[in-house]
Amino acid sequence: MTQTWPFLHNAQSFIKENWNASGFEKPTPVQEQAAQLIMEGKDVIAESPTGTGKTLAYALPVLERIKPDQKHPQAVILAPSRELVMQIFQVIQDWKTGSELRAVSLIGGANVKKQVEKLKKNHPHIIVGTPGRVFELIQAKKLKMHEVKTIVLDETDQLVLPEHRETIKQIIKTTLRDRQLLCFSATLKKETEDVLRDMTKEPEVLKVERSKAEAGKVKHQYIICDQRDKVKLLQKLSRLHGMQALVFVRDIGNLSVYAEKLAYHHVDLGILHSEAKKMERAKIIKAFEQGEFPLLLATDIAARGLDIENLPYVIHADIPDEDSYVHRSGRTGRAGKEGNVLSLVTRMEESKLKKMAKKLGVELSEAVYSGGNLNTK
């Protein structure tokens, strides 16, 4: 199949070699469609579910188009969180193997002087960063943007929120007039699309849905219980064979309440919230990936851009809105693997969840916990 993918067929040898080494058999729909448009130099606004290979959809054509003999940055990739920036940066590092290309990550909260040194020393072709830090370095004249031909906005829905929007617009203004803007997101509301249409030039809008086969690999279930029994239920679920779940709660307040009660009942768990330090977070995520505890409690903000390989469960302890349901649930069943999404709902919340599932086209079934097992009702 990959031999019939025009992009790969015409790509530089390092990209072909890395593709063959990766073991991927064929591109995902978003990769196939986006690569063609990006190579044609078009502005792109793309919506594709989490876990469908969006990062590579823009990373490969961006790498392909960079001229290694130039010393200035030619592509800037912006993302809303430090974790996501580091994740994207790692993808760029892996896929530029065997080429002369250089990349640097610029995140807020890290040492500015060290970042300025990296820019001076490395002469990067690609910058991956958070908007605030990137703009700060542009204003300080430490980051030259006049040769930047491509700007990528990853998790665009977050980047055009009022707190980032002006910074994003200012960054775009500092680049070439005929630059290319690539916007990727798992969810794209009409108002987000309108803002992006103003920022782009005659964009191609791509909307890729998860294939029926892929969607069928993720089971969406719910258990009805009283609000006060949710902790008890999590305690029982934590003991299920092979349980490893990212448990989502509404806010830091709820996170503390759940964590405290679960710890009191001797449940091993980790917690992730937006105020945790970078090193701390990395350590917790690694321990969770290695199976040191069954439950990792998180708020939405903390879990943005979090990619845990082969995660079997996502549990919604507090019921989210539609967008969050999509983002949270997308942490399991990534890249066509199997996964389980389980919502803990009160009788009142059940109808809200059913309405939401209907709107999202999600098949929902009721489950019960009995005799140490989770069974479909």
Summary of the structure (lengths in Angstrom):
residues: 377
radius of gyration: 21.5
end to end distance: 41.4
largest distance: 65.2
contacts: 1222
relative contact order: 0.12
helix: 45%
strand: 19%
